Amino acid sequence: MKKILFIVPVIAGLNSCTVKEEYTIGKSGRIQYNYSLNGSDLKDFMAEEESFEKTLNEKKDFVEALGRGITIEEFYKRLTDDHDLLKHHNAAAVKYFKENKTTYNQLKHHKLYVNFDQLTYNTELKTTSENIDQESKLLNNFLFNFFIAIDNPFNTNYLTNTKTATNNSFEIIFNKADYKQLINSLTKEFDSRMQDNMMFNKMFNYQLIIHTPDKILSSSKDGSYYTLDQKTIKLDYTFAEIISEENKSVKITF
């Protein structure tokens, strides 16, 4: 079961070619946040692909449920109901939830989605401008630490970007060290075709999408893409760009 719940969410930290964070900001200060990863381009580099497919078929009901999206509470219930769900990792998985009961109770109604055919991973959160930074980190770190607890082979955490939201602005500061650690970990996990850090840096991308209640007035990043109504902005980075300089940041006003 190692490949089934490790490759995806840990790639979840980088979204095989694209880690995407999307924010929808409402006039009231409410924010809907989505974190997603698309690992499809890494599938060709997976060792033991036949074993991976066999495991998926053995747990077809669970795999299909994750594809539709399940709450963290339902995920935990499946772990306790089926002691063979994650094979020899199941005991460690249940232990992690019990040891993090307070955080679990805060997050249990949030959903996660995993599509194993496409190797994509997604979480969603509804919060406020005051709490977006803290709550998004809490959710993502809880899930990534879970994967580490069940022997995450990439030995990495969620990519932590600091978010600051006000009534008319939104700023993100990238944590360069996280991206570097992720690249260094991945080079040890895939075959010789991928043993080149520069190749990884160029292959993996980060995409930021922000929807605002009013027209966007400015962006600190050149080359930003805007929708016709100027209420959505999309910014794209390669990991190489993020790693190459001091911690990058982007700020928009609206």
C-alpha positions in Angstrom: 0.0 0.0 0.0 3.0 2.2 0.2 2.6 3.6 -3.3 -1.1 4.2 -3.0 -1.1 6.8 -0.3 2.5 8.0 -0.4 3.1 8.9 -4.0 0.0 10.9 -4.4 -0.1 13.1 -1.3 3.6 13.5 -1.1 3.6 14.4 -4.6 0.8 16.4 -3.2 3.5 18.6 -1.8 4.6 19.3 -5.3 2.0 18.3 -7.7 4.0 16.4 -10.2 4.6 19.3 -12.5 2.1 21.5 -10.7 1.3 22.4 -7.1 -1.7 24.7 -7.2 -3.1 26.9 -4.6 -6.4 28.7 -5.4 -8.1 31.3 -3.3 -11.6 32.7 -3.7 -12.0 35.9 -1.7 -15.5 37.2 -0.8 -16.6 40.7 0.0 -17.4 39.6 3.6 -13.8 38.4 4.1 -14.6 34.8 3.7 -12.1 32.8 1.7 -12.4 29.4 0.0 -9.0 27.7 -0.3 -8.1 24.8 -2.5 -4.7 23.0 -2.5 -4.2 20.5 -5.3 -1.4 18.4 -6.8 -1.2 16.8 -10.1 1.3 13.9 -10.2 0.3 12.4 -13.6 3.6 13.2 -15.3 5.5 11.2 -12.6 3.6 8.0 -13.2 6.1 6.9 -15.9 8.9 7.1 -13.4 7.3 5.0 -10.7 9.0 1.8 -9.7 6.7 -1.2 -9.1 3.9 0.2 -11.2 2.3 -3.3 -11.6 2.3 -3.6 -7.8 0.7 -0.2 -7.5 -2.1 -1.1 -9.9 -2.7 -4.4 -8.0 -3.1 -2.6 -4.7 -5.6 -0.2 -6.2 -7.7 -3.1 -7.4 -7.7 -4.7 -4.0 -9.1 -1.6 -2.4 -11.4 -0.5 -5.2 -14.2 0.8 -3.0 -11.8 2.9 -1.0 -10.0 4.2 -4.1 -13.3 5.2 -5.7 -14.5 7.0 -2.6 -11.3 9.0 -2.4 -11.8 10.0 -6.0 -15.3 11.3 -5.3 -14.0 13.0 -2.1 -14.4 12.0 1.5 -14.2 13.9 4.8 -11.2 13.3 7.1 -13.7 11.9 9.5 -14.9 9.2 7.0 -11.2 8.5 6.1 -10.5 7.8 9.8 -13.6 5.6 10.1 -12.5 3.5 7.2 -9.1 3.0 8.9 -10.7 1.7 12.1 -13.3 -0.4 10.3 -10.8 -2.1 8.0 -7.5 -3.0 9.7 -6.1 -4.2 6.4 -6.9 -0.9 4.6 -3.3 0.4 4.5 -1.8 -3.1 5.0 1.1 -3.0 7.6 0.8 0.8 7.9 -2.7 0.7 9.2 -1.8 0.6 12.9 0.5 3.6 12.5 -2.2 5.5 10.7 -4.8 4.9 13.5 -2.2 5.8 16.1 -1.5 9.1 14.4 -5.2 10.1 14.5 -5.5 9.2 18.1 -2.4 11.1 19.1 -3.6 14.2 17.2 -7.2 14.1 18.4 -7.6 17.8 19.0 -6.4 18.8 15.6 -8.5 16.0 14.0 -11.6 17.3 15.7 -10.9 20.7 14.3 -10.5 19.4 10.7 -12.6 16.3 10.5 -15.3 17.9 8.3 -12.9 19.0 5.6 -12.6 17.0 2.5 -9.7 15.4 0.6 -9.7 14.0 -2.9 -7.3 11.5 -4.5 -7.5 10.3 -8.0 -5.0 7.4 -8.4 -5.4 7.1 -12.2 -4.3 10.7 -12.6 -2.2 10.9 -9.5 -3.9 14.0 -8.3 -4.6 15.2 -4.7 -6.8 18.0 -3.5 -8.0 19.4 -0.2 -10.5 22.2 0.4 -11.0 24.7 3.3 -13.5 27.5 3.9 -12.2 30.1 6.3 -11.7 33.9 6.7 -9.0 36.4 5.8 -7.9 36.5 9.4 -7.5 32.8 9.6 -6.4 31.7 6.2 -2.7 31.4 6.9 -3.1 29.5 10.2 -5.9 27.2 9.1 -4.5 26.3 5.7 -1.2 25.3 7.3 -3.0 23.4 10.0 -5.0 21.4 7.5 -2.1 20.7 5.1 0.4 19.9 7.8 -2.0 17.5 9.5 -2.4 15.5 6.3 1.3 15.6 5.3 2.4 14.6 8.8 -0.1 11.7 8.5 1.7 10.5 5.4 5.1 10.9 7.2 3.7 8.8 10.1 2.9 6.0 7.7 6.4 6.0 6.2 6.3 8.7 3.6 9.3 7.9 1.5 10.0 11.5 0.4 10.6 12.7 3.9 9.1 16.1 3.4 6.4 18.3 4.7 3.7 20.5 3.1 5.2 23.4 1.2 4.5 26.3 3.6 3.7 29.6 1.9 2.9 32.5 4.3 -0.4 34.2 3.4 -1.5 37.7 4.5 -5.0 38.9 3.6 -6.6 42.4 4.2 -9.8 44.0 2.9 -8.0 45.0 -0.4 -4.8 43.0 -0.7 -3.4 39.5 -0.6 0.2 38.6 -0.3 2.1 35.2 -0.4 5.7 34.6 0.6 7.2 31.3 -0.6 9.4 29.3 1.7 12.3 28.5 -0.5 13.8 25.9 1.8 10.7 23.6 1.5 11.0 23.5 -2.3 14.6 22.6 -2.1 14.1 19.9 0.4 11.3 18.4 -1.7 13.5 18.3 -4.9 16.4 16.7 -3.0 14.1 14.0 -1.5 12.6 13.2 -4.8 15.8 12.6 -6.7 16.4 9.6 -4.4 13.0 8.0 -5.1 12.8 7.8 -8.9 14.9 5.9 -11.4 18.0 7.1 -13.2 16.1 9.1 -15.8 15.2 11.6 -13.1 18.5 11.8 -11.2 19.1 15.4 -12.1 18.1 18.2 -9.8 17.9 20.7 -12.6 15.5 18.5 -14.5 13.3 18.4 -11.4 13.5 22.1 -10.9 12.3 22.7 -14.4 9.7 19.9 -14.4 7.8 21.0 -11.3 5.7 24.1 -11.2 3.7 26.1 -8.8 0.5 27.8 -9.8 -1.3 30.5 -7.8 -4.9 31.5 -8.7 -6.7 34.3 -6.8 -10.3 35.3 -7.4 -11.2 38.7 -5.8 -14.6 40.4 -5.2 -13.4 43.6 -7.0 -11.2 44.4 -10.0 -7.5 43.7 -9.4 -5.6 47.0 -9.4 -2.0 45.7 -9.2 0.3 42.7 -9.0 3.9 42.7 -7.9 4.7 39.9 -10.4 5.3 40.8 -14.1 3.6 38.5 -16.6 0.5 37.9 -14.5 -2.5 36.6 -16.4 -5.9 38.3 -15.8 -9.4 37.3 -16.8 -11.4 39.8 -18.8 -13.3 41.1 -15.8 -10.0 41.6 -14.0 -11.2 39.7 -10.9 -9.1 36.6 -11.3 -5.3 36.5 -11.6 -3.1 33.4 -12.4 0.6 33.3 -11.7 2.9 30.5 -12.7 6.4 29.7 -11.3 8.8 26.9 -11.9 10.5 25.4 -8.9 13.7 26.6 -10.4 12.5 30.2 -10.1 11.4 29.8 -6.5 14.6 28.2 -5.5 17.0 30.5 -7.4 16.7 33.6 -5.2 15.8 34.7 -1.7 12.3 33.9 -0.6 10.0 35.2 -3.3 6.7 36.9 -2.7 3.8 38.2 -4.7 1.2 40.8 -3.6 -1.9 41.9 -5.4 -4.3 44.8 -4.5 -7.9 45.1 -5.5 
